[in-house]
Amino acid sequence: MPHPTGRPSLRDRTREEVYRLICDTRDLTRAALVERTGLPSSTIGHAVARLLAEGRIAESPAPAKGPGSGSGRPGTLLNPVASALRTAAIDYGHRHFRVALGDDMGHIVDEAIVALNVDSSPTRGLDAAARSLRELGERNGVSEFACVVAGVPGPIEKTTGLVCSTTTLSNWAGMFPARELEQRLGVPALVRNDASLGGFGELHHGAGRGHSDFLYIKASHGIGAGLVAGGELYQGGSGFAGEIGHIIIAGRPELCRCGNRGCLEAVVSVPSVKEQITHTHPHLDVAAIDLADLDDPTAHRILNEAGRTLGAVLAGLCDLLNPTVLVIGGELGASGPALIDGVRASVRRFAQPSTSQVLEVVPAELGQRAELVGAVQLAASIARGAQQLTVTSYTVIGGRTHR
């Protein structure tokens, strides 16, 4: 029964807490809910019964237990049911962008990729992405989005949504892209650094599942990191955590776009690796080739060395943060075993044994779609009206701070 003041009753609040837990964790049983919440089984049973009756969750049989695993009947698994609500997501790269429609459970309904020099004209990039989302909506009979989440390859101030880089995205500096997207699409917008969204995607749907502390590295035209600590994405004091591309590698002469020499992204990035491939494979149009298609000893040597250079820097970060898994994403992460093996070799060589012995080094399960998947997942959290997003207790929508 509704509270006379209009506030939700304790029973209603409990039901919503149970629902959020089911949405965030998936495949929970009633017994697991009792254990996680500390609530009586009768309270959990009532909340689950109401959610089932409302059609917000569904139950399915749990996998059969193996021999010797006990005679108890396995509990049914509880999972959220997606509604007709649709969200929008954008992943901006430097030379392309991806767009997607998602549901309120974080699943991608439809997506597209568009080749465009995003760096040179942010206005054109914002216009084109908004147009592409409307086209996706029309294709799927969707006339309105609940919200839009976008990732950009640069530092975003978390309290304002301001693009703060004058080097990585020089033409975007001083812009508030969330406000720009709100004006174009007429829905609440949230913009985050792309590597952070990649980490969020891997946390929920990729190699980070089951890990509460891990590092996601987007190794592409730039190098960035998404840091997951205690099961939540860590953004730092201003939102700039993970800007590792400009860590200096002593003795390296490569000139970086920031004006320094020897920055990690100047030494190890897609342009740097492709320049070496061009020198050793003059008969190939390397600019048009996928690095994962190169299957010869010379290409493997170049990619392995790039991985070793990257891994030597990451080893120090692993000693500092003690992750249980290091997930390598982006175009370089998807290039094949040679680069991953190089990262793994350097981490084992330079990180402390206590760190490296418990650390896995793996490619991103979601490949180059990790950032888009993360954006869709975050948009689902907003659409569900969660009281506290996994990313942070505060979120910036359209340049306004909400709690």
Disulfide bonds with the S-S distance in Angstrom:
none
